[in-house]
């Protein structure tokens, strides 16, 4: 009867551990989604302001450069600088999103729990 009781305790403990992992995963996933959602929303809200202001500045810069070079070359130079800056900015943002480890704490806890279960089962064998 002691073996049955121990087996029931192991199953109950495993069930409780699994439930805790699921709760942690839900909380962490909600936090990660909120983090990403707020930043994407902020970018979407501010992008029109940046685009309009930036467009006016680019035209003004090209008109100033037109005084020392031809107009088509001035606009091409401004466009090239904008293209390079945009690509660099997108690369930085993409790298930051790539570095964000989604559900990091949940996966760490799951690995620790798995390691403990394996150690316990090897110790009992």
C-alpha positions as CSV (number, residue, x, y, z in Angstrom):
1,X,0.0,0.0,0.0
2,X,3.0,2.3,0.6
3,X,4.0,2.1,-3.0
4,X,0.5,3.0,-4.2
5,X,0.5,6.0,-1.9
6,X,3.9,7.1,-3.1
7,X,2.8,6.7,-6.7
8,X,-0.3,8.7,-6.0
9,X,1.8,11.5,-4.4
10,X,4.2,11.5,-7.4
11,X,1.3,11.8,-9.8
12,X,-0.4,14.5,-7.7
13,X,2.9,16.4,-7.4
14,X,3.5,16.1,-11.2
15,X,0.0,17.3,-11.9
16,X,0.4,20.3,-9.6
17,X,3.8,21.1,-11.1
18,X,2.3,21.0,-14.6
19,X,-0.5,23.3,-13.5
20,X,2.0,25.8,-12.1
21,X,4.0,25.7,-15.4
22,X,0.9,26.3,-17.4
23,X,-0.1,29.3,-15.2
24,X,3.4,30.7,-15.4
25,X,3.4,30.3,-19.2
26,X,0.0,32.1,-19.4
27,X,1.2,35.0,-17.3
28,X,4.5,35.3,-19.1
29,X,2.9,35.1,-22.5
30,X,0.5,37.8,-21.6
31,X,3.3,40.0,-20.4
32,X,5.4,39.4,-23.6
33,X,2.3,40.1,-25.8
34,X,1.6,43.3,-23.9
35,X,5.2,44.4,-24.2
36,X,5.3,43.8,-27.9
37,X,1.8,45.2,-28.5
38,X,2.5,48.5,-26.7
39,X,5.7,49.1,-28.7
40,X,4.0,48.2,-32.0
41,X,1.1,50.5,-31.2
42,X,3.4,53.3,-30.2
43,X,5.3,53.0,-33.5
44,X,2.1,52.9,-35.4
45,X,0.8,56.1,-33.7
46,X,4.0,58.1,-34.1
47,X,4.9,57.0,-37.6
48,X,2.7,59.4,-39.5
49,X,4.2,62.4,-37.6
50,X,7.7,61.3,-38.3
51,X,7.0,60.6,-42.0
52,X,5.4,64.0,-42.6
53,X,8.1,65.9,-40.7
54,X,10.8,63.9,-42.3
55,X,9.4,64.5,-45.7
56,X,9.5,68.2,-45.3
57,X,13.0,68.1,-44.0
58,X,14.2,66.0,-46.9
59,X,12.6,68.4,-49.4
60,X,14.2,71.4,-47.6
61,X,17.6,69.7,-47.6
62,X,17.4,68.9,-51.3
63,X,16.5,72.5,-52.0
64,X,19.4,73.7,-50.1
65,X,21.8,71.3,-51.8
66,X,20.4,72.4,-55.1
67,X,22.3,75.6,-54.6
68,X,25.6,73.7,-54.9
69,X,24.7,70.8,-57.3
70,X,22.0,70.0,-59.8
71,X,18.5,69.4,-58.4
72,X,18.3,65.7,-59.5
73,X,21.6,64.9,-57.8
74,X,20.5,66.8,-54.7
75,X,17.3,64.8,-54.4
76,X,19.1,61.5,-55.2
77,X,21.6,62.2,-52.5
78,X,18.9,62.9,-49.9
79,X,17.1,59.8,-51.0
80,X,20.2,57.6,-50.7
81,X,20.9,58.9,-47.1
82,X,17.3,58.2,-46.2
83,X,17.4,54.7,-47.6
84,X,20.6,53.9,-45.7
85,X,19.2,55.3,-42.4
86,X,15.9,53.4,-42.9
87,X,17.7,50.1,-43.5
88,X,19.9,50.6,-40.5
89,X,17.0,51.5,-38.2
90,X,15.0,48.4,-39.4
91,X,18.0,46.2,-38.8
92,X,18.3,47.5,-35.2
93,X,14.6,47.0,-34.5
94,X,14.7,43.5,-36.0
95,X,17.7,42.6,-33.9
96,X,16.0,43.8,-30.8
97,X,12.9,41.7,-31.6
98,X,15.0,38.7,-32.3
99,X,16.8,39.1,-29.0
100,X,13.5,39.1,-27.0
101,X,13.2,35.7,-25.5
102,X,9.5,34.9,-25.4
103,X,8.5,32.8,-22.3
104,X,12.0,32.7,-21.1
105,X,11.1,32.2,-17.4
106,X,8.7,29.4,-18.2
107,X,11.2,27.5,-20.3
108,X,13.8,27.9,-17.5
109,X,11.5,26.6,-14.9
110,X,10.5,23.7,-17.1
111,X,14.1,22.8,-17.7
112,X,14.8,22.9,-13.9
113,X,11.8,20.8,-13.1
114,X,12.8,18.2,-15.7
115,X,16.3,18.1,-14.4
116,X,15.0,17.5,-10.9
117,X,12.7,14.7,-12.0
118,X,15.5,13.0,-13.9
119,X,17.9,13.3,-10.9
120,X,15.2,11.9,-8.5
121,X,14.5,9.0,-10.8
122,X,18.2,8.2,-11.3
123,X,18.6,8.4,-7.5
124,X,15.8,6.0,-6.9
125,X,17.0,3.5,-9.5
